[in-house]
């Protein structure tokens, strides 16, 4: 569903720009144009984050990373 909202906003922006390139026509639709363009930009940012965290960021080790936490074992405890 999310991708359909992204496509709908992108086609809405495109339809406003394709209908007329005269400044007077664009100026009248500028609030809606900017709103839809901002939605497209934010949706694209969310999609890029999803792709990055789902596919591009690979861990080389199989151990889960917990920051500076290291598991204590009895040999370290005196």
Secondary structure, DSSP 8 states (H G I E B T S, - for coil): -HHHHHHHHHHHHHHHHHH---HHHHHHTHHHHHHHHHHHHHHHHHHHHHHIIIII---SSSS---TT-----TTT--
